[in-house]
Amino acid sequence: MKDLCIPVPNLGEEEFAEIELRVGERKLSYNFRVVSFPWETEEELSLDGGELEISLARIYRLKKAIQGYDKNWELIQIFNPSENASHIQVLYRKKQYQA
Protein backbone atom coordinates (compact mmCIF):
# COMPACT_ATOMS: atom_id res chain seq x y z
CA MET A 1 0.00 0.00 0.00
CA LYS A 2 1.33 3.41 -0.88
CA ASP A 3 1.15 6.22 1.63
CA LEU A 4 -0.41 9.59 1.03
CA CYS A 5 0.47 12.53 3.30
CA ILE A 6 -2.50 14.72 4.14
CA PRO A 7 -2.00 17.78 6.30
CA VAL A 8 -4.57 17.99 9.07
CA PRO A 9 -4.91 20.61 11.78
CA ASN A 10 -3.35 19.85 15.13
CA LEU A 11 -5.51 17.32 16.89
CA GLY A 12 -6.07 17.92 20.55
CA GLU A 13 -6.02 15.31 23.24
CA GLU A 14 -8.36 12.41 22.42
CA GLU A 15 -9.66 14.07 19.23
CA PHE A 16 -10.56 12.09 16.12
CA ALA A 17 -10.11 12.74 12.40
CA GLU A 18 -12.04 10.90 9.72
CA ILE A 19 -10.73 10.88 6.16
CA GLU A 20 -12.55 9.60 3.07
CA LEU A 21 -10.62 8.70 -0.07
CA ARG A 22 -12.01 7.78 -3.48
CA VAL A 23 -10.02 5.44 -5.70
CA GLY A 24 -11.96 5.07 -8.92
CA GLU A 25 -15.43 4.06 -7.83
CA ARG A 26 -14.30 2.80 -4.42
CA LYS A 27 -14.68 4.95 -1.34
CA LEU A 28 -12.29 4.25 1.53
CA SER A 29 -12.64 5.67 5.02
CA TYR A 30 -9.91 6.05 7.61
CA ASN A 31 -10.21 7.00 11.25
CA PHE A 32 -7.35 8.55 13.18
CA ARG A 33 -7.05 9.27 16.88
CA VAL A 34 -4.52 11.19 18.95
CA VAL A 35 -4.00 9.77 22.43
CA SER A 36 -2.03 11.41 25.24
CA PHE A 37 -0.02 9.24 27.62
CA PRO A 38 1.74 10.46 30.79
CA TRP A 39 5.30 11.49 30.06
CA GLU A 40 6.48 12.92 33.35
CA THR A 41 5.29 11.99 36.81
CA GLU A 42 6.17 12.90 40.37
CA GLU A 43 7.91 9.53 40.84
CA GLU A 44 10.44 10.42 38.13
CA LEU A 45 11.42 13.57 39.96
CA SER A 46 12.61 11.41 42.87
CA LEU A 47 14.86 9.14 40.73
CA ASP A 48 18.54 9.44 41.64
CA GLY A 49 20.03 7.93 38.47
CA GLY A 50 19.93 11.11 36.44
CA GLU A 51 18.68 11.77 32.92
CA LEU A 52 19.31 8.25 31.61
CA GLU A 53 17.22 6.63 34.33
CA ILE A 54 14.41 9.14 33.80
CA SER A 55 14.48 8.59 30.02
CA LEU A 56 14.39 4.81 30.41
CA ALA A 57 11.48 5.05 32.88
CA ARG A 58 9.53 7.21 30.42
CA ILE A 59 10.22 4.89 27.49
CA TYR A 60 9.25 1.81 29.51
CA ARG A 61 5.98 3.45 30.65
CA LEU A 62 5.15 4.54 27.07
CA LYS A 63 5.92 1.05 25.76
CA LYS A 64 3.53 -0.51 28.30
CA ALA A 65 0.82 2.03 27.44
CA ILE A 66 1.15 1.31 23.71
CA GLN A 67 1.14 -2.46 24.23
CA GLY A 68 -2.00 -2.22 26.37
CA TYR A 69 -3.89 0.04 23.98
CA ASP A 70 -7.01 -1.09 22.08
CA LYS A 71 -5.90 -3.68 19.49
CA ASN A 72 -8.46 -2.33 16.97
CA TRP A 73 -6.12 0.64 16.50
CA GLU A 74 -2.63 0.54 14.98
CA LEU A 75 0.23 2.81 15.96
CA ILE A 76 1.11 5.33 13.25
CA GLN A 77 3.33 7.94 14.90
CA ILE A 78 4.76 9.00 18.24
CA PHE A 79 5.11 12.78 18.41
CA ASN A 80 8.11 14.41 20.07
CA PRO A 81 7.04 15.86 23.40
CA SER A 82 7.82 19.49 24.00
CA GLU A 83 10.37 20.38 26.64
CA ASN A 84 8.93 19.91 30.14
CA ALA A 85 5.83 18.17 28.73
CA SER A 86 3.75 16.15 31.16
CA HIS A 87 2.19 14.05 28.34
CA ILE A 88 3.32 12.57 25.04
CA GLN A 89 0.92 12.26 22.11
CA VAL A 90 0.56 9.20 19.91
CA LEU A 91 -1.31 8.92 16.60
CA TYR A 92 -3.34 5.78 15.89
CA ARG A 93 -5.31 4.63 12.83
CA LYS A 94 -8.31 2.32 13.16
CA LYS A 95 -7.52 -1.03 11.59
CA GLN A 96 -9.36 -1.92 8.40
CA TYR A 97 -10.76 -5.44 8.47
CA GLN A 98 -11.52 -7.27 5.23
CA ALA A 99 -14.96 -8.91 5.10
Rosetta constraint file for C-alpha pairs under 8 A:
AtomPair CA 11 CA 15 HARMONIC 5.76 0.50
AtomPair CA 11 CA 16 HARMONIC 7.31 0.50
AtomPair CA 11 CA 17 HARMONIC 7.88 0.50
AtomPair CA 11 CA 34 HARMONIC 6.54 0.50
AtomPair CA 12 CA 34 HARMONIC 7.09 0.50
AtomPair CA 13 CA 34 HARMONIC 6.13 0.50
AtomPair CA 13 CA 35 HARMONIC 5.95 0.50
AtomPair CA 13 CA 36 HARMONIC 5.93 0.50
AtomPair CA 13 CA 89 HARMONIC 7.66 0.50
AtomPair CA 14 CA 33 HARMONIC 6.50 0.50
AtomPair CA 14 CA 34 HARMONIC 5.32 0.50
AtomPair CA 14 CA 35 HARMONIC 5.10 0.50
AtomPair CA 14 CA 36 HARMONIC 7.00 0.50
AtomPair CA 15 CA 33 HARMONIC 5.95 0.50
AtomPair CA 15 CA 34 HARMONIC 5.90 0.50
AtomPair CA 15 CA 35 HARMONIC 7.80 0.50
AtomPair CA 16 CA 31 HARMONIC 7.05 0.50
AtomPair CA 16 CA 32 HARMONIC 5.61 0.50
AtomPair CA 16 CA 33 HARMONIC 4.57 0.50
AtomPair CA 16 CA 34 HARMONIC 6.73 0.50
AtomPair CA 17 CA 31 HARMONIC 5.85 0.50
AtomPair CA 17 CA 32 HARMONIC 5.07 0.50
AtomPair CA 17 CA 33 HARMONIC 6.44 0.50
AtomPair CA 18 CA 29 HARMONIC 7.05 0.50
AtomPair CA 18 CA 30 HARMONIC 5.70 0.50
AtomPair CA 18 CA 31 HARMONIC 4.57 0.50
AtomPair CA 18 CA 32 HARMONIC 6.28 0.50
AtomPair CA 19 CA 29 HARMONIC 5.67 0.50
AtomPair CA 19 CA 30 HARMONIC 5.12 0.50
AtomPair CA 19 CA 31 HARMONIC 6.42 0.50
AtomPair CA 20 CA 27 HARMONIC 6.76 0.50
AtomPair CA 20 CA 28 HARMONIC 5.58 0.50
AtomPair CA 20 CA 29 HARMONIC 4.39 0.50
AtomPair CA 20 CA 30 HARMONIC 6.35 0.50
AtomPair CA 21 CA 27 HARMONIC 5.68 0.50
AtomPair CA 21 CA 28 HARMONIC 5.02 0.50
AtomPair CA 21 CA 29 HARMONIC 6.26 0.50
AtomPair CA 22 CA 26 HARMONIC 5.56 0.50
AtomPair CA 22 CA 27 HARMONIC 4.44 0.50
AtomPair CA 22 CA 28 HARMONIC 6.13 0.50
AtomPair CA 23 CA 27 HARMONIC 6.40 0.50
AtomPair CA 23 CA 28 HARMONIC 7.67 0.50
AtomPair CA 30 CA 93 HARMONIC 7.09 0.50
AtomPair CA 30 CA 94 HARMONIC 6.87 0.50
AtomPair CA 31 CA 93 HARMONIC 5.67 0.50
AtomPair CA 31 CA 94 HARMONIC 5.41 0.50
AtomPair CA 32 CA 91 HARMONIC 6.95 0.50
AtomPair CA 32 CA 92 HARMONIC 5.58 0.50
AtomPair CA 32 CA 93 HARMONIC 4.44 0.50
AtomPair CA 32 CA 94 HARMONIC 6.31 0.50
AtomPair CA 33 CA 91 HARMONIC 5.76 0.50
AtomPair CA 33 CA 92 HARMONIC 5.19 0.50
AtomPair CA 33 CA 93 HARMONIC 6.40 0.50
AtomPair CA 33 CA 94 HARMONIC 7.99 0.50
AtomPair CA 34 CA 89 HARMONIC 6.38 0.50
AtomPair CA 34 CA 90 HARMONIC 5.55 0.50
AtomPair CA 34 CA 91 HARMONIC 4.59 0.50
AtomPair CA 34 CA 92 HARMONIC 6.33 0.50
AtomPair CA 35 CA 89 HARMONIC 5.52 0.50
AtomPair CA 35 CA 90 HARMONIC 5.25 0.50
AtomPair CA 35 CA 91 HARMONIC 6.48 0.50
AtomPair CA 35 CA 92 HARMONIC 7.70 0.50
AtomPair CA 36 CA 87 HARMONIC 5.86 0.50
AtomPair CA 36 CA 88 HARMONIC 5.48 0.50
AtomPair CA 36 CA 89 HARMONIC 4.38 0.50
AtomPair CA 36 CA 90 HARMONIC 6.32 0.50
AtomPair CA 37 CA 62 HARMONIC 7.01 0.50
AtomPair CA 37 CA 65 HARMONIC 7.26 0.50
AtomPair CA 37 CA 87 HARMONIC 5.34 0.50
AtomPair CA 37 CA 88 HARMONIC 5.38 0.50
AtomPair CA 37 CA 89 HARMONIC 6.36 0.50
AtomPair CA 37 CA 90 HARMONIC 7.74 0.50
AtomPair CA 38 CA 62 HARMONIC 7.77 0.50
AtomPair CA 38 CA 86 HARMONIC 6.05 0.50
AtomPair CA 38 CA 87 HARMONIC 4.37 0.50
AtomPair CA 38 CA 88 HARMONIC 6.32 0.50
AtomPair CA 39 CA 58 HARMONIC 6.02 0.50
AtomPair CA 39 CA 62 HARMONIC 7.56 0.50
AtomPair CA 39 CA 85 HARMONIC 6.83 0.50
AtomPair CA 39 CA 86 HARMONIC 5.04 0.50
AtomPair CA 39 CA 87 HARMONIC 4.38 0.50
AtomPair CA 39 CA 88 HARMONIC 5.50 0.50
AtomPair CA 40 CA 44 HARMONIC 6.69 0.50
AtomPair CA 40 CA 58 HARMONIC 7.10 0.50
AtomPair CA 40 CA 85 HARMONIC 7.03 0.50
AtomPair CA 40 CA 86 HARMONIC 4.77 0.50
AtomPair CA 40 CA 87 HARMONIC 6.70 0.50
AtomPair CA 41 CA 45 HARMONIC 7.08 0.50
AtomPair CA 41 CA 86 HARMONIC 7.19 0.50
AtomPair CA 42 CA 46 HARMONIC 7.07 0.50
AtomPair CA 43 CA 47 HARMONIC 6.96 0.50
AtomPair CA 44 CA 54 HARMONIC 6.01 0.50
AtomPair CA 44 CA 57 HARMONIC 7.58 0.50
AtomPair CA 47 CA 53 HARMONIC 7.27 0.50
AtomPair CA 47 CA 54 HARMONIC 6.94 0.50
AtomPair CA 48 CA 53 HARMONIC 7.95 0.50
AtomPair CA 49 CA 53 HARMONIC 5.17 0.50
AtomPair CA 49 CA 54 HARMONIC 7.40 0.50
AtomPair CA 50 CA 54 HARMONIC 6.42 0.50
AtomPair CA 51 CA 55 HARMONIC 6.01 0.50
AtomPair CA 52 CA 56 HARMONIC 6.12 0.50
AtomPair CA 53 CA 57 HARMONIC 6.12 0.50
AtomPair CA 54 CA 58 HARMONIC 6.25 0.50
AtomPair CA 55 CA 59 HARMONIC 6.18 0.50
AtomPair CA 56 CA 60 HARMONIC 6.03 0.50
AtomPair CA 57 CA 61 HARMONIC 6.15 0.50
AtomPair CA 58 CA 62 HARMONIC 6.12 0.50
AtomPair CA 59 CA 63 HARMONIC 6.02 0.50
AtomPair CA 60 CA 64 HARMONIC 6.28 0.50
AtomPair CA 61 CA 65 HARMONIC 6.24 0.50
AtomPair CA 62 CA 66 HARMONIC 6.15 0.50
AtomPair CA 63 CA 67 HARMONIC 6.13 0.50
AtomPair CA 64 CA 68 HARMONIC 6.10 0.50
AtomPair CA 65 CA 69 HARMONIC 6.17 0.50
AtomPair CA 66 CA 75 HARMONIC 7.94 0.50
AtomPair CA 69 CA 73 HARMONIC 7.84 0.50
AtomPair CA 72 CA 94 HARMONIC 6.01 0.50
AtomPair CA 72 CA 95 HARMONIC 5.61 0.50
AtomPair CA 73 CA 92 HARMONIC 5.88 0.50
AtomPair CA 73 CA 93 HARMONIC 5.48 0.50
AtomPair CA 73 CA 94 HARMONIC 4.33 0.50
AtomPair CA 73 CA 95 HARMONIC 5.37 0.50
AtomPair CA 74 CA 92 HARMONIC 5.36 0.50
AtomPair CA 74 CA 93 HARMONIC 5.34 0.50
AtomPair CA 74 CA 94 HARMONIC 6.22 0.50
AtomPair CA 74 CA 95 HARMONIC 6.15 0.50
AtomPair CA 75 CA 90 HARMONIC 7.52 0.50
AtomPair CA 75 CA 91 HARMONIC 6.33 0.50
AtomPair CA 75 CA 92 HARMONIC 4.64 0.50
AtomPair CA 75 CA 93 HARMONIC 6.62 0.50
AtomPair CA 76 CA 90 HARMONIC 7.72 0.50
AtomPair CA 76 CA 91 HARMONIC 5.47 0.50
AtomPair CA 76 CA 92 HARMONIC 5.19 0.50
AtomPair CA 76 CA 93 HARMONIC 6.48 0.50
AtomPair CA 77 CA 90 HARMONIC 5.86 0.50
AtomPair CA 77 CA 91 HARMONIC 5.04 0.50
AtomPair CA 77 CA 92 HARMONIC 7.08 0.50
AtomPair CA 78 CA 88 HARMONIC 7.81 0.50
AtomPair CA 78 CA 89 HARMONIC 6.35 0.50
AtomPair CA 78 CA 90 HARMONIC 4.52 0.50
AtomPair CA 78 CA 91 HARMONIC 6.29 0.50
AtomPair CA 79 CA 88 HARMONIC 6.87 0.50
AtomPair CA 79 CA 89 HARMONIC 5.61 0.50
AtomPair CA 79 CA 90 HARMONIC 5.97 0.50
AtomPair CA 79 CA 91 HARMONIC 7.70 0.50
AtomPair CA 80 CA 88 HARMONIC 7.14 0.50
AtomPair CA 80 CA 89 HARMONIC 7.77 0.50
AtomPair CA 81 CA 85 HARMONIC 5.94 0.50
AtomPair CA 81 CA 87 HARMONIC 7.16 0.50
AtomPair CA 81 CA 88 HARMONIC 5.23 0.50
AtomPair CA 81 CA 89 HARMONIC 7.21 0.50
